[in-house]
Amino acid sequence: MKFEESGLNGKVVEFSLLEHVMENHGMIRAGQWDYERITYDYKFEDMTNGDVYYFRFPCHVIEAETETPHAKVELGTPYVGKHYYPHGVEYDEVFPKHVVNQCNKLIEALHSELHV
């Protein structure tokens, strides 16, 4: 499920600010990056039934390289997927309301803190 109406797609921010804000909200970059692309993940675990969801936020470096503090990063469209062990993550699902609500709260927080 994509969050097309996030208001973040296409906005440009500095890498150092993006990294700081994402870390503050529990979104990790880990190994999901190269010199031009970055993906931040937030993992949801539903303890009642064992389901695992990933809220993902793709970005694209448009000036300099990833991990350069003043690199310019263009934000993409955030999306959420459900993990199925051992097959991977599926994005064309009907997601529980509490997961969608949490994703929307994260989008709101990112929107206000990234000043875009």
N, C-alpha and C positions, 0 to 999 in steps of 0.2 A: 504494500500500500504506500503510495507516494503522497506527500503533503505538499501538493502543488500550490496551495494558497498560503504558504508559510511566510511569504514576503521576504525571504532570505535569498532566493535563487538569483544569481547574477550580481549580488553585492560584493564589494571588494574590501578586504581588511588586511592589516598587517599580520604576518604569521605570529609574532610574539603575543599580540593581543588575543588572537584566535586560540593559540595554545593555552594561554592562561585561563580564558573563559571556559574552554572545553574541559580542562582539568578540574576546575572548580565545580563542574556539574557532573563529574564522574564519567565523562566521555573520554575514552582512551584511543590513542593513535596506534600504539603498539607497533607491529610490523606492517601495518597497512599504509605504506607510503613509498613513494620513489621520488625522483627529482621534480616531477610535475604533478603527481596525483597524491591526494591524502584522503583517507576515510577514517572518521572518528566513529567509535561504537559505544553504545550504552546497552548493557545487558540487563534484561528483565527476567527474573525467575519467579514463576508462579508456584509457590510452595504447596498449594492445595492439590495440584494435579501434576506437577513436575514439568509443565511446559516452559520453554525458554524462548524468549523473543529478543531480537536485536534491533535497536533504533540506530540507523546509520546515517551519517552526514558526510556526503562526498564534497570534496573541494578540489580546485585546480590552481596550481601556481602559475601566475601569468607574468611575474617579474621576479628575477633572481631564482634561487633554488630553495627547496624545502629545508627547514632548519636554519635558514638565514633570518635573523630577527626582523629585518625590515622587508622581507619578501612580501610581495602583494599576492594575496590569495583570493580567488573568486569562489564564492559559496555556491554549492549546487542545491538540488532539491532533496530534502531529507526523506527517508523512507523507513519502513519497519518490515521485518520478516520474522517468521517462526522457524525455529531450528528443529529439524528432524534428524535424530541420530540414527545411523551414521551418514545419512545422505546429504545433509547440508541445510541451507536456509531457503525457504519458500516465501515469496512475496505476494502471491496472488491468493490471499486467504481472507476470511472474515475474522477480524481481530476483536478480542474482547474490549468492551467499552473502557475498562480501567487502563488497558494498555494504550489505547488511542488517546485517552485523556492525559496520561502521563507524558506521552510524546508531545502533545500540544502544550503542556506546561513547560517542557524543556524548550520548545520552539519559542515560546513567549519570553522565557528567561534569556535565551541566547540573543533574541532580537533586541531586548532592552540593553543588555550588557555589551553587545558588539557595536551599539550606537549606529545601526544601519536602518 
